[in-house]
Amino acid sequence: MLKIFRRIRQQLISENKFNKYILYAIGEVFLVLIGILLALAISDWNDARIDKQAEIRTLIELKKGILIDLETITVKQTEVNKSIADLNYLQSLIKNKNYQYNKELDTLFGVVYGVRIFRPNSAFYEDLKSAGLKLIKNEAIRLKIVQLFENNYKALNWINELEMSINDVNRTYYLNNFYGLTFSKYATPNNFKFIWTDSYYHNIIDYRLITLEKNHIVQYDKTLKAIKTLVTTIDNYLEK
């Protein structure tokens, strides 16, 4: 192609066709500019295609991760609801100061003891932040991702810290007044009549119940809703 252009230029010059040469030169420059613009357009299109593929891969991997958390939180929520039911039952029994001890009570005492911890997986989100959240082109999805990890997941981690504080209080009481301890499952009282009428132990039960209802269940519900909303938004976006 370059040889053809060169031959045409030389022919026009040799024939002293200056006006035609000028027009030809302008045309040649125009063609070069078109070629450059076309190359840039192809390069931009290719970059956009690569970015789109990276975005899709990222959203698919993110979805896989939060769906695992969704399943785990659902299981945890079921477990906590069972604990709440057991604690409500224990509260109803303990109102009767003359209630007689039986081994089945040990499972209720065990529910009061121990910690309920769930550590959501934020590693993928941290990697995404390092790579740049702008990789997610859809603003609505990007906002929901940030809200899920910065708000909901951090709230779950805060609950973990609270659980450790609660355990610091309950652990001392249980080590002094119970034996055969199994976290959240089993505890046998040293002196049943003492703990059954001890107002301090009643307060421990009340506080354990409140924290499970107001912290775990509330935050689990919010996080599950946020995950489901994000998954639906991602699915709708990927289907387009």
ChimeraX commands (.cxc) that place a marker at each C-alpha (Angstrom):
marker #1 position 0.00,0.00,0.00 radius 0.5
marker #1 position 2.82,2.42,0.89 radius 0.5
marker #1 position 4.57,1.60,-2.42 radius 0.5
marker #1 position 1.41,2.44,-4.35 radius 0.5
marker #1 position 1.08,5.80,-2.56 radius 0.5
marker #1 position 4.75,6.54,-3.19 radius 0.5
marker #1 position 4.43,5.70,-6.90 radius 0.5
marker #1 position 1.39,7.98,-7.25 radius 0.5
marker #1 position 3.20,10.86,-5.53 radius 0.5
marker #1 position 6.25,10.46,-7.75 radius 0.5
marker #1 position 4.11,10.32,-10.90 radius 0.5
marker #1 position 2.24,13.51,-9.98 radius 0.5
marker #1 position 5.47,15.34,-9.19 radius 0.5
marker #1 position 7.16,14.20,-12.41 radius 0.5
marker #1 position 4.15,15.38,-14.43 radius 0.5
marker #1 position 4.15,18.76,-12.63 radius 0.5
marker #1 position 0.52,18.26,-11.60 radius 0.5
marker #1 position 0.94,20.32,-8.44 radius 0.5
marker #1 position -2.76,20.98,-7.75 radius 0.5
marker #1 position -3.61,17.33,-8.06 radius 0.5
marker #1 position -0.64,16.52,-5.84 radius 0.5
marker #1 position -1.95,18.85,-3.13 radius 0.5
marker #1 position -5.37,17.25,-3.30 radius 0.5
marker #1 position -3.79,13.83,-3.21 radius 0.5
marker #1 position -1.64,14.78,-0.21 radius 0.5
marker #1 position -4.68,16.06,1.67 radius 0.5
marker #1 position -6.51,12.87,0.84 radius 0.5
marker #1 position -3.60,10.79,2.01 radius 0.5
marker #1 position -3.45,12.68,5.32 radius 0.5
marker #1 position -7.19,12.19,5.68 radius 0.5
marker #1 position -6.84,8.46,5.14 radius 0.5
marker #1 position -4.02,8.30,7.70 radius 0.5
marker #1 position -6.19,10.14,10.23 radius 0.5
marker #1 position -9.07,7.76,9.56 radius 0.5
marker #1 position -6.69,4.83,10.08 radius 0.5
marker #1 position -5.45,6.30,13.37 radius 0.5
marker #1 position -9.00,6.97,14.61 radius 0.5
marker #1 position -10.08,3.50,13.58 radius 0.5
marker #1 position -7.11,1.95,15.39 radius 0.5
marker #1 position -7.92,3.97,18.51 radius 0.5
marker #1 position -11.58,2.96,18.32 radius 0.5
marker #1 position -10.61,-0.71,18.01 radius 0.5
marker #1 position -8.18,-0.34,20.92 radius 0.5
marker #1 position -10.85,1.34,23.08 radius 0.5
marker #1 position -13.37,-1.35,22.14 radius 0.5
marker #1 position -10.89,-4.08,23.01 radius 0.5
marker #1 position -10.05,-2.41,26.35 radius 0.5
marker #1 position -13.75,-2.07,27.13 radius 0.5
marker #1 position -14.30,-5.73,26.24 radius 0.5
marker #1 position -11.43,-6.81,28.53 radius 0.5
marker #1 position -12.76,-4.59,31.36 radius 0.5
marker #1 position -16.25,-6.01,30.89 radius 0.5
marker #1 position -14.97,-9.57,31.06 radius 0.5
marker #1 position -13.01,-8.73,34.23 radius 0.5
marker #1 position -16.11,-7.14,35.75 radius 0.5
marker #1 position -18.24,-10.19,34.95 radius 0.5
marker #1 position -15.66,-12.58,36.43 radius 0.5
marker #1 position -15.43,-10.41,39.55 radius 0.5
marker #1 position -19.20,-10.29,40.03 radius 0.5
marker #1 position -19.53,-14.05,39.54 radius 0.5
marker #1 position -16.81,-14.76,42.13 radius 0.5
marker #1 position -18.29,-12.21,44.53 radius 0.5
marker #1 position -21.71,-13.79,44.15 radius 0.5
marker #1 position -20.29,-17.25,44.94 radius 0.5
marker #1 position -18.69,-15.93,48.12 radius 0.5
marker #1 position -21.70,-14.09,49.49 radius 0.5
marker #1 position -23.99,-17.03,48.69 radius 0.5
marker #1 position -21.77,-19.19,50.91 radius 0.5
marker #1 position -22.13,-16.56,53.64 radius 0.5
marker #1 position -25.90,-16.50,53.01 radius 0.5
marker #1 position -26.11,-20.23,53.68 radius 0.5
marker #1 position -23.90,-20.01,56.77 radius 0.5
marker #1 position -25.82,-17.07,58.25 radius 0.5
marker #1 position -29.11,-18.88,57.64 radius 0.5
marker #1 position -27.81,-21.85,59.63 radius 0.5
marker #1 position -26.55,-19.55,62.39 radius 0.5
marker #1 position -29.88,-17.77,62.48 radius 0.5
marker #1 position -31.70,-21.07,62.95 radius 0.5
marker #1 position -29.34,-22.02,65.77 radius 0.5
marker #1 position -29.80,-18.66,67.52 radius 0.5
marker #1 position -33.59,-18.86,67.17 radius 0.5
marker #1 position -33.44,-22.27,68.85 radius 0.5
marker #1 position -31.32,-20.77,71.66 radius 0.5
marker #1 position -33.80,-17.93,72.09 radius 0.5
marker #1 position -36.66,-20.41,72.38 radius 0.5
marker #1 position -34.69,-22.39,74.99 radius 0.5
marker #1 position -33.87,-19.25,76.97 radius 0.5
marker #1 position -37.49,-18.14,76.96 radius 0.5
marker #1 position -38.42,-21.58,78.24 radius 0.5
marker #1 position -35.76,-21.38,80.97 radius 0.5
marker #1 position -37.06,-17.96,81.99 radius 0.5
marker #1 position -40.58,-19.34,82.34 radius 0.5
marker #1 position -39.34,-22.22,84.50 radius 0.5
marker #1 position -37.09,-20.19,86.74 radius 0.5
marker #1 position -40.01,-18.09,87.92 radius 0.5
marker #1 position -41.03,-21.10,89.97 radius 0.5
marker #1 position -38.58,-21.03,92.90 radius 0.5
marker #1 position -39.71,-24.48,94.00 radius 0.5
marker #1 position -39.00,-26.15,90.68 radius 0.5
marker #1 position -37.15,-29.43,91.07 radius 0.5
marker #1 position -33.89,-30.15,89.30 radius 0.5
marker #1 position -33.69,-32.64,86.44 radius 0.5
marker #1 position -30.90,-33.40,83.99 radius 0.5
marker #1 position -32.81,-31.89,81.09 radius 0.5
marker #1 position -32.21,-28.50,82.65 radius 0.5
marker #1 position -28.48,-28.88,81.97 radius 0.5
marker #1 position -29.08,-28.31,78.25 radius 0.5
marker #1 position -30.92,-25.06,79.06 radius 0.5
marker #1 position -28.14,-23.91,81.37 radius 0.5
marker #1 position -25.69,-24.69,78.60 radius 0.5
marker #1 position -27.49,-22.38,76.19 radius 0.5
marker #1 position -26.67,-19.41,78.41 radius 0.5
marker #1 position -22.97,-20.22,78.32 radius 0.5
marker #1 position -20.60,-19.82,75.39 radius 0.5
marker #1 position -20.27,-17.55,72.38 radius 0.5
marker #1 position -22.04,-17.36,69.03 radius 0.5
marker #1 position -19.53,-16.15,66.47 radius 0.5
marker #1 position -19.73,-15.82,62.73 radius 0.5
marker #1 position -16.81,-14.33,60.82 radius 0.5
marker #1 position -17.93,-13.25,57.35 radius 0.5
marker #1 position -15.39,-13.63,54.56 radius 0.5
marker #1 position -14.26,-10.14,53.55 radius 0.5
marker #1 position -11.02,-11.19,51.85 radius 0.5
marker #1 position -12.44,-10.93,48.32 radius 0.5
marker #1 position -13.82,-7.46,49.07 radius 0.5
marker #1 position -10.46,-6.30,50.40 radius 0.5
marker #1 position -8.80,-7.57,47.23 radius 0.5
marker #1 position -11.42,-5.76,45.17 radius 0.5
marker #1 position -10.75,-2.53,47.03 radius 0.5
marker #1 position -7.04,-2.89,46.37 radius 0.5
marker #1 position -7.67,-3.50,42.67 radius 0.5
marker #1 position -10.10,-0.60,42.54 radius 0.5
marker #1 position -13.87,-0.65,43.02 radius 0.5
marker #1 position -14.17,1.25,39.72 radius 0.5
marker #1 position -13.78,-2.18,38.10 radius 0.5
marker #1 position -17.50,-2.54,38.87 radius 0.5
marker #1 position -19.02,-0.23,36.29 radius 0.5
marker #1 position -22.58,-0.48,37.54 radius 0.5
marker #1 position -22.95,2.19,40.22 radius 0.5
marker #1 position -25.93,0.55,41.94 radius 0.5
marker #1 position -24.07,-2.75,42.31 radius 0.5
marker #1 position -20.91,-1.01,43.47 radius 0.5
marker #1 position -22.88,0.87,46.16 radius 0.5
marker #1 position -24.61,-2.30,47.37 radius 0.5
marker #1 position -21.26,-4.10,47.59 radius 0.5
marker #1 position -19.79,-1.32,49.71 radius 0.5
marker #1 position -22.85,-1.18,51.98 radius 0.5
marker #1 position -22.84,-4.96,52.50 radius 0.5
marker #1 position -19.19,-5.20,53.49 radius 0.5
marker #1 position -18.72,-1.84,55.19 radius 0.5
marker #1 position -21.99,-1.87,57.11 radius 0.5
marker #1 position -23.50,-5.34,57.46 radius 0.5
marker #1 position -20.30,-7.37,57.66 radius 0.5
marker #1 position -18.68,-4.92,60.05 radius 0.5
marker #1 position -21.77,-5.11,62.27 radius 0.5
marker #1 position -21.39,-8.91,62.38 radius 0.5
marker #1 position -17.75,-8.52,63.39 radius 0.5
marker #1 position -18.81,-6.06,66.08 radius 0.5
marker #1 position -21.18,-8.73,67.44 radius 0.5
marker #1 position -18.22,-11.10,67.66 radius 0.5
marker #1 position -16.40,-8.58,69.85 radius 0.5
marker #1 position -19.50,-8.18,72.01 radius 0.5
marker #1 position -19.78,-11.95,72.36 radius 0.5
marker #1 position -16.27,-12.12,73.78 radius 0.5
marker #1 position -17.17,-9.42,76.33 radius 0.5
marker #1 position -20.29,-11.31,77.35 radius 0.5
marker #1 position -18.27,-14.50,77.70 radius 0.5
marker #1 position -15.81,-12.73,80.01 radius 0.5
marker #1 position -18.69,-12.17,82.43 radius 0.5
marker #1 position -20.51,-15.48,82.01 radius 0.5
marker #1 position -17.37,-17.60,82.01 radius 0.5
marker #1 position -16.38,-16.62,85.55 radius 0.5
marker #1 position -19.85,-17.33,86.90 radius 0.5
marker #1 position -20.10,-20.67,85.12 radius 0.5
marker #1 position -16.64,-21.83,86.17 radius 0.5
marker #1 position -17.56,-21.10,89.79 radius 0.5
marker #1 position -21.06,-22.56,89.78 radius 0.5
marker #1 position -21.19,-25.26,87.07 radius 0.5
marker #1 position -19.24,-28.27,85.87 radius 0.5
marker #1 position -19.26,-30.46,82.76 radius 0.5
marker #1 position -19.32,-27.36,80.59 radius 0.5
marker #1 position -19.89,-27.55,76.84 radius 0.5
marker #1 position -20.16,-24.22,75.05 radius 0.5
marker #1 position -23.79,-23.33,74.29 radius 0.5
marker #1 position -24.92,-26.91,74.89 radius 0.5
marker #1 position -24.46,-28.29,78.39 radius 0.5
marker #1 position -23.74,-27.26,81.99 radius 0.5
marker #1 position -24.47,-28.97,85.31 radius 0.5
marker #1 position -24.94,-26.78,88.42 radius 0.5
marker #1 position -22.85,-27.38,91.53 radius 0.5
marker #1 position -25.69,-26.15,93.71 radius 0.5
marker #1 position -29.00,-26.11,91.88 radius 0.5
marker #1 position -30.98,-24.26,94.57 radius 0.5
marker #1 position -28.41,-21.49,94.70 radius 0.5
marker #1 position -28.28,-20.70,90.99 radius 0.5
marker #1 position -32.04,-21.22,90.60 radius 0.5
marker #1 position -32.81,-18.42,93.04 radius 0.5
marker #1 position -29.74,-16.25,92.38 radius 0.5
marker #1 position -30.88,-12.88,90.98 radius 0.5
marker #1 position -27.45,-12.34,89.42 radius 0.5
marker #1 position -27.86,-15.53,87.40 radius 0.5
marker #1 position -31.34,-14.41,86.39 radius 0.5
marker #1 position -29.79,-11.23,85.05 radius 0.5
marker #1 position -27.24,-13.25,83.10 radius 0.5
marker #1 position -30.08,-15.19,81.44 radius 0.5
marker #1 position -31.96,-11.98,80.65 radius 0.5
marker #1 position -28.91,-10.32,79.16 radius 0.5
marker #1 position -28.00,-13.39,77.12 radius 0.5
marker #1 position -31.54,-13.43,75.69 radius 0.5
marker #1 position -31.54,-9.71,74.89 radius 0.5
marker #1 position -28.19,-9.84,73.09 radius 0.5
marker #1 position -29.29,-12.76,70.94 radius 0.5
marker #1 position -32.58,-11.10,70.02 radius 0.5
marker #1 position -31.38,-7.52,69.53 radius 0.5
marker #1 position -27.95,-8.17,68.08 radius 0.5
marker #1 position -27.71,-11.52,66.33 radius 0.5
marker #1 position -31.20,-11.86,64.92 radius 0.5
marker #1 position -31.51,-8.20,63.92 radius 0.5
marker #1 position -28.13,-8.14,62.18 radius 0.5
marker #1 position -28.61,-11.56,60.61 radius 0.5
marker #1 position -31.92,-10.39,59.13 radius 0.5
marker #1 position -30.36,-7.19,57.77 radius 0.5
marker #1 position -27.37,-9.01,56.30 radius 0.5
marker #1 position -29.46,-11.74,54.68 radius 0.5
marker #1 position -31.68,-9.09,53.09 radius 0.5
marker #1 position -28.65,-7.16,51.83 radius 0.5
marker #1 position -27.06,-10.30,50.34 radius 0.5
marker #1 position -30.28,-11.36,48.60 radius 0.5
marker #1 position -30.77,-7.87,47.17 radius 0.5
marker #1 position -27.19,-7.74,45.90 radius 0.5
marker #1 position -27.42,-11.21,44.34 radius 0.5
marker #1 position -30.66,-10.27,42.55 radius 0.5
marker #1 position -29.12,-7.04,41.28 radius 0.5
marker #1 position -26.03,-8.88,40.01 radius 0.5
marker #1 position -28.16,-11.53,38.28 radius 0.5
marker #1 position -30.27,-8.89,36.54 radius 0.5
marker #1 position -27.16,-7.04,35.44 radius 0.5
marker #1 position -25.43,-10.14,34.07 radius 0.5
marker #1 position -28.54,-11.22,32.17 radius 0.5
marker #1 position -28.60,-8.01,30.12 radius 0.5
marker link #1:1,2 radius 0.2
marker link #1:2,3 radius 0.2
marker link #1:3,4 radius 0.2
marker link #1:4,5 radius 0.2
marker link #1:5,6 radius 0.2
marker link #1:6,7 radius 0.2
marker link #1:7,8 radius 0.2
marker link #1:8,9 radius 0.2
marker link #1:9,10 radius 0.2
marker link #1:10,11 radius 0.2
marker link #1:11,12 radius 0.2
marker link #1:12,13 radius 0.2
marker link #1:13,14 radius 0.2
marker link #1:14,15 radius 0.2
marker link #1:15,16 radius 0.2
marker link #1:16,17 radius 0.2
marker link #1:17,18 radius 0.2
marker link #1:18,19 radius 0.2
marker link #1:19,20 radius 0.2
marker link #1:20,21 radius 0.2
marker link #1:21,22 radius 0.2
marker link #1:22,23 radius 0.2
marker link #1:23,24 radius 0.2
marker link #1:24,25 radius 0.2
marker link #1:25,26 radius 0.2
marker link #1:26,27 radius 0.2
marker link #1:27,28 radius 0.2
marker link #1:28,29 radius 0.2
marker link #1:29,30 radius 0.2
marker link #1:30,31 radius 0.2
marker link #1:31,32 radius 0.2
marker link #1:32,33 radius 0.2
marker link #1:33,34 radius 0.2
marker link #1:34,35 radius 0.2
marker link #1:35,36 radius 0.2
marker link #1:36,37 radius 0.2
marker link #1:37,38 radius 0.2
marker link #1:38,39 radius 0.2
marker link #1:39,40 radius 0.2
marker link #1:40,41 radius 0.2
marker link #1:41,42 radius 0.2
marker link #1:42,43 radius 0.2
marker link #1:43,44 radius 0.2
marker link #1:44,45 radius 0.2
marker link #1:45,46 radius 0.2
marker link #1:46,47 radius 0.2
marker link #1:47,48 radius 0.2
marker link #1:48,49 radius 0.2
marker link #1:49,50 radius 0.2
marker link #1:50,51 radius 0.2
marker link #1:51,52 radius 0.2
marker link #1:52,53 radius 0.2
marker link #1:53,54 radius 0.2
marker link #1:54,55 radius 0.2
marker link #1:55,56 radius 0.2
marker link #1:56,57 radius 0.2
marker link #1:57,58 radius 0.2
marker link #1:58,59 radius 0.2
marker link #1:59,60 radius 0.2
marker link #1:60,61 radius 0.2
marker link #1:61,62 radius 0.2
marker link #1:62,63 radius 0.2
marker link #1:63,64 radius 0.2
marker link #1:64,65 radius 0.2
marker link #1:65,66 radius 0.2
marker link #1:66,67 radius 0.2
marker link #1:67,68 radius 0.2
marker link #1:68,69 radius 0.2
marker link #1:69,70 radius 0.2
marker link #1:70,71 radius 0.2
marker link #1:71,72 radius 0.2
marker link #1:72,73 radius 0.2
marker link #1:73,74 radius 0.2
marker link #1:74,75 radius 0.2
marker link #1:75,76 radius 0.2
marker link #1:76,77 radius 0.2
marker link #1:77,78 radius 0.2
marker link #1:78,79 radius 0.2
marker link #1:79,80 radius 0.2
marker link #1:80,81 radius 0.2
marker link #1:81,82 radius 0.2
marker link #1:82,83 radius 0.2
marker link #1:83,84 radius 0.2
marker link #1:84,85 radius 0.2
marker link #1:85,86 radius 0.2
marker link #1:86,87 radius 0.2
marker link #1:87,88 radius 0.2
marker link #1:88,89 radius 0.2
marker link #1:89,90 radius 0.2
marker link #1:90,91 radius 0.2
marker link #1:91,92 radius 0.2
marker link #1:92,93 radius 0.2
marker link #1:93,94 radius 0.2
marker link #1:94,95 radius 0.2
marker link #1:95,96 radius 0.2
marker link #1:96,97 radius 0.2
marker link #1:97,98 radius 0.2
marker link #1:98,99 radius 0.2
marker link #1:99,100 radius 0.2
marker link #1:100,101 radius 0.2
marker link #1:101,102 radius 0.2
marker link #1:102,103 radius 0.2
marker link #1:103,104 radius 0.2
marker link #1:104,105 radius 0.2
marker link #1:105,106 radius 0.2
marker link #1:106,107 radius 0.2
marker link #1:107,108 radius 0.2
marker link #1:108,109 radius 0.2
marker link #1:109,110 radius 0.2
marker link #1:110,111 radius 0.2
marker link #1:111,112 radius 0.2
marker link #1:112,113 radius 0.2
marker link #1:113,114 radius 0.2
marker link #1:114,115 radius 0.2
marker link #1:115,116 radius 0.2
marker link #1:116,117 radius 0.2
marker link #1:117,118 radius 0.2
marker link #1:118,119 radius 0.2
marker link #1:119,120 radius 0.2
marker link #1:120,121 radius 0.2
marker link #1:121,122 radius 0.2
marker link #1:122,123 radius 0.2
marker link #1:123,124 radius 0.2
marker link #1:124,125 radius 0.2
marker link #1:125,126 radius 0.2
marker link #1:126,127 radius 0.2
marker link #1:127,128 radius 0.2
marker link #1:128,129 radius 0.2
marker link #1:129,130 radius 0.2
marker link #1:130,131 radius 0.2
marker link #1:131,132 radius 0.2
marker link #1:132,133 radius 0.2
marker link #1:133,134 radius 0.2
marker link #1:134,135 radius 0.2
marker link #1:135,136 radius 0.2
marker link #1:136,137 radius 0.2
marker link #1:137,138 radius 0.2
marker link #1:138,139 radius 0.2
marker link #1:139,140 radius 0.2
marker link #1:140,141 radius 0.2
marker link #1:141,142 radius 0.2
marker link #1:142,143 radius 0.2
marker link #1:143,144 radius 0.2
marker link #1:144,145 radius 0.2
marker link #1:145,146 radius 0.2
marker link #1:146,147 radius 0.2
marker link #1:147,148 radius 0.2
marker link #1:148,149 radius 0.2
marker link #1:149,150 radius 0.2
marker link #1:150,151 radius 0.2
marker link #1:151,152 radius 0.2
marker link #1:152,153 radius 0.2
marker link #1:153,154 radius 0.2
marker link #1:154,155 radius 0.2
marker link #1:155,156 radius 0.2
marker link #1:156,157 radius 0.2
marker link #1:157,158 radius 0.2
marker link #1:158,159 radius 0.2
marker link #1:159,160 radius 0.2
marker link #1:160,161 radius 0.2
marker link #1:161,162 radius 0.2
marker link #1:162,163 radius 0.2
marker link #1:163,164 radius 0.2
marker link #1:164,165 radius 0.2
marker link #1:165,166 radius 0.2
marker link #1:166,167 radius 0.2
marker link #1:167,168 radius 0.2
marker link #1:168,169 radius 0.2
marker link #1:169,170 radius 0.2
marker link #1:170,171 radius 0.2
marker link #1:171,172 radius 0.2
marker link #1:172,173 radius 0.2
marker link #1:173,174 radius 0.2
marker link #1:174,175 radius 0.2
marker link #1:175,176 radius 0.2
marker link #1:176,177 radius 0.2
marker link #1:177,178 radius 0.2
marker link #1:178,179 radius 0.2
marker link #1:179,180 radius 0.2
marker link #1:180,181 radius 0.2
marker link #1:181,182 radius 0.2
marker link #1:182,183 radius 0.2
marker link #1:183,184 radius 0.2
marker link #1:184,185 radius 0.2
marker link #1:185,186 radius 0.2
marker link #1:186,187 radius 0.2
marker link #1:187,188 radius 0.2
marker link #1:188,189 radius 0.2
marker link #1:189,190 radius 0.2
marker link #1:190,191 radius 0.2
marker link #1:191,192 radius 0.2
marker link #1:192,193 radius 0.2
marker link #1:193,194 radius 0.2
marker link #1:194,195 radius 0.2
marker link #1:195,196 radius 0.2
marker link #1:196,197 radius 0.2
marker link #1:197,198 radius 0.2
marker link #1:198,199 radius 0.2
marker link #1:199,200 radius 0.2
marker link #1:200,201 radius 0.2
marker link #1:201,202 radius 0.2
marker link #1:202,203 radius 0.2
marker link #1:203,204 radius 0.2
marker link #1:204,205 radius 0.2
marker link #1:205,206 radius 0.2
marker link #1:206,207 radius 0.2
marker link #1:207,208 radius 0.2
marker link #1:208,209 radius 0.2
marker link #1:209,210 radius 0.2
marker link #1:210,211 radius 0.2
marker link #1:211,212 radius 0.2
marker link #1:212,213 radius 0.2
marker link #1:213,214 radius 0.2
marker link #1:214,215 radius 0.2
marker link #1:215,216 radius 0.2
marker link #1:216,217 radius 0.2
marker link #1:217,218 radius 0.2
marker link #1:218,219 radius 0.2
marker link #1:219,220 radius 0.2
marker link #1:220,221 radius 0.2
marker link #1:221,222 radius 0.2
marker link #1:222,223 radius 0.2
marker link #1:223,224 radius 0.2
marker link #1:224,225 radius 0.2
marker link #1:225,226 radius 0.2
marker link #1:226,227 radius 0.2
marker link #1:227,228 radius 0.2
marker link #1:228,229 radius 0.2
marker link #1:229,230 radius 0.2
marker link #1:230,231 radius 0.2
marker link #1:231,232 radius 0.2
marker link #1:232,233 radius 0.2
marker link #1:233,234 radius 0.2
marker link #1:234,235 radius 0.2
marker link #1:235,236 radius 0.2
marker link #1:236,237 radius 0.2
marker link #1:237,238 radius 0.2
marker link #1:238,239 radius 0.2
marker link #1:239,240 radius 0.2
view
